[in-house]
Amino acid sequence: MFGFPHHIDLTVQDLEVSVPFYEIVLNRLGYRRTGVYAGTSPCWAYVAAEAPDFSIALHQAVSAGEHDRYVPGLHHLAFHAQTRQEVVSFFEFLLDNDITVLDPPAEYDYTQGYYAVFFADPDGIKLEVVYEPNATPIAGQQKDQTVAE
């Protein structure tokens, strides 16, 4: 699919802290560890028959500094959920694993029925799991026409 994202690389302060975090979070989201590339960058891939492959890799920062989503760069990274219940279930997973929750599951007025949970990685990078009933479906999936009341 031309133009669909292929990968994203994130820079982290400490790979020893971030790798275990991303291992449990990305595994829960359906990603699988594919090893390392460029010698030291751990990588996870989401491989599905109905969508192009997408991978996430981590790089060790070479200088110190806190992540600030309000300066040029990455604001946040969002992952699809297929139902509101998946968002709630993921929220429970976050709590069970003592992961920092920024905002618990709620509806947001971005689009009709937009329902999401926001959380942070060890460096404060904002992450999101979102159910959006009116989003364009991934190839091979049915569009959910239900909208929660």
Backbone torsions as a table, in degrees:
resi	resn	phi	psi	omega
1	MET	NA	110.4	-177.6
2	PHE	-60.8	130.5	176.9
3	GLY	90.5	-14.2	177.7
4	PHE	-67.7	136.6	-179.0
5	PRO	-55.5	141.9	-179.5
6	HIS	-98.4	-44.1	179.2
7	HIS	-162.1	165.5	171.5
8	ILE	-138.4	137.7	176.3
9	ASP	-112.1	131.0	-179.9
10	LEU	-112.6	138.9	176.5
11	THR	-97.7	130.5	-176.7
12	VAL	-125.1	155.5	180.0
13	GLN	-68.8	-37.5	-173.1
14	ASP	-145.8	107.7	179.8
15	LEU	-59.3	-34.3	-178.8
16	GLU	-64.3	-26.8	177.3
17	VAL	-89.0	-43.4	-173.1
18	SER	-75.9	-34.7	-178.4
19	VAL	-60.2	-48.6	177.8
20	PRO	-61.0	-37.6	177.7
21	PHE	-60.6	-55.1	-177.5
22	TYR	-66.9	-29.3	177.6
23	GLU	-60.3	-48.9	-178.0
24	ILE	-74.7	-39.7	-178.5
25	VAL	-67.1	-50.3	-177.3
26	LEU	-68.5	-36.1	174.6
27	ASN	-59.8	-42.1	179.5
28	ARG	-62.9	-29.5	-179.7
29	LEU	-89.0	2.2	176.5
30	GLY	97.9	5.1	176.5
31	TYR	-85.0	154.2	177.3
32	ARG	-128.5	140.3	179.2
33	ARG	-65.5	129.2	-179.2
34	THR	-108.9	2.3	-179.5
35	GLY	110.6	-144.2	179.8
36	VAL	-128.3	156.5	171.7
37	TYR	-133.6	166.0	-176.8
38	ALA	53.4	28.2	174.9
39	GLY	86.6	-40.3	-173.2
40	THR	-136.9	2.0	-173.6
41	SER	-95.8	106.7	176.7
42	PRO	-64.5	145.8	-172.9
43	CYS	-139.6	141.4	175.0
44	TRP	-124.7	144.1	-179.3
45	ALA	-126.9	145.6	171.1
46	TYR	-106.7	114.2	-177.0
47	VAL	-120.0	119.6	179.6
48	ALA	-140.3	144.1	-179.2
49	ALA	-61.8	-30.3	-174.0
50	GLU	-89.3	-0.5	-178.0
51	ALA	-147.6	156.5	175.6
52	PRO	-63.4	154.0	176.1
53	ASP	-63.2	146.4	176.5
54	PHE	-140.1	135.9	-179.1
55	SER	-129.5	156.4	178.0
56	ILE	-127.9	128.1	178.8
57	ALA	-125.4	157.0	178.6
58	LEU	-115.5	141.7	175.8
59	HIS	-124.5	140.9	175.8
60	GLN	-71.3	130.3	176.2
61	ALA	-64.9	145.8	177.1
62	VAL	-102.1	-7.8	174.7
63	SER	-140.5	153.9	-178.0
64	ALA	-79.5	154.4	176.5
65	GLY	159.1	149.3	178.8
66	GLU	-88.9	147.6	176.5
67	HIS	-70.5	135.1	176.7
68	ASP	-131.8	107.9	-176.0
69	ARG	-73.6	-2.8	-179.9
70	TYR	-103.5	11.7	170.0
71	VAL	-112.5	165.5	-179.4
72	PRO	-52.3	135.1	-177.3
73	GLY	135.8	-159.6	-176.7
74	LEU	-73.0	126.2	174.2
75	HIS	-85.0	-57.0	174.6
76	HIS	-162.1	168.7	-179.5
77	LEU	-125.8	126.6	-176.3
78	ALA	-113.3	144.3	179.1
79	PHE	-119.4	141.1	179.7
80	HIS	-68.4	144.8	164.6
81	ALA	-123.6	150.0	-178.1
82	GLN	-92.8	-13.6	178.4
83	THR	-147.8	162.6	172.9
84	ARG	-61.9	-38.3	-179.1
85	GLN	-61.4	-34.0	176.1
86	GLU	-63.7	-36.3	177.1
87	VAL	-64.7	-46.2	179.4
88	VAL	-62.8	-45.3	178.9
89	SER	-61.1	-39.5	178.7
90	PHE	-67.6	-38.2	175.5
91	PHE	-58.2	-45.2	178.4
92	GLU	-62.2	-39.2	175.4
93	PHE	-60.3	-43.5	178.5
94	LEU	-59.6	-46.5	179.5
95	LEU	-62.7	-44.1	-179.6
96	ASP	-61.9	-25.8	-177.3
97	ASN	-106.6	14.8	177.4
98	ASP	53.0	39.8	177.3
99	ILE	-91.7	137.4	-177.1
100	THR	-62.7	117.5	175.9
101	VAL	-95.4	124.3	177.8
102	LEU	-85.3	-42.8	177.9
103	ASP	-145.1	125.2	179.0
104	PRO	-67.9	170.2	-179.2
105	PRO	-54.8	133.0	179.5
106	ALA	-162.8	163.0	172.8
107	GLU	-85.8	141.8	177.4
108	TYR	-123.7	151.3	-174.0
109	ASP	-87.7	21.6	177.7
110	TYR	-61.7	-48.8	173.8
111	THR	-145.6	164.8	-178.2
112	GLN	-61.3	126.3	176.1
113	GLY	81.3	3.5	-179.0
114	TYR	-60.7	121.8	-174.2
115	TYR	-135.3	122.1	-171.7
116	ALA	-148.0	160.1	168.8
117	VAL	-122.6	139.9	179.9
118	PHE	-116.5	140.6	-179.4
119	PHE	-147.8	173.0	-176.0
120	ALA	-126.7	147.2	173.5
121	ASP	-83.1	177.4	-177.0
122	PRO	-59.9	-21.8	178.6
123	ASP	-95.6	2.6	179.9
124	GLY	88.1	9.2	175.5
125	ILE	-68.8	127.4	-177.6
126	LYS	-78.2	129.5	178.7
127	LEU	-124.4	157.2	-175.0
128	GLU	-145.3	144.0	166.4
129	VAL	-118.0	125.0	-171.2
130	VAL	-132.2	138.9	168.8
131	TYR	-109.0	124.3	179.2
132	GLU	-129.5	99.7	-171.5
133	PRO	-61.9	-25.3	-177.6
134	ASN	-102.1	13.2	178.4
135	ALA	-70.5	152.9	174.8
136	THR	-65.4	126.4	-176.6
137	PRO	-71.0	155.1	172.0
138	ILE	-69.0	144.9	-179.1
139	ALA	-48.5	132.8	177.9
140	GLY	91.1	-7.1	179.5
141	GLN	-109.9	151.4	177.9
142	GLN	-83.9	143.1	175.0
143	LYS	-76.8	129.8	179.4
144	ASP	-79.4	119.3	-177.5
145	GLN	-92.2	-2.3	-178.5
146	THR	-84.2	141.0	176.9
147	VAL	-126.7	126.7	-178.1
148	ALA	-66.3	149.6	179.5
149	GLU	-82.9	NA	NA
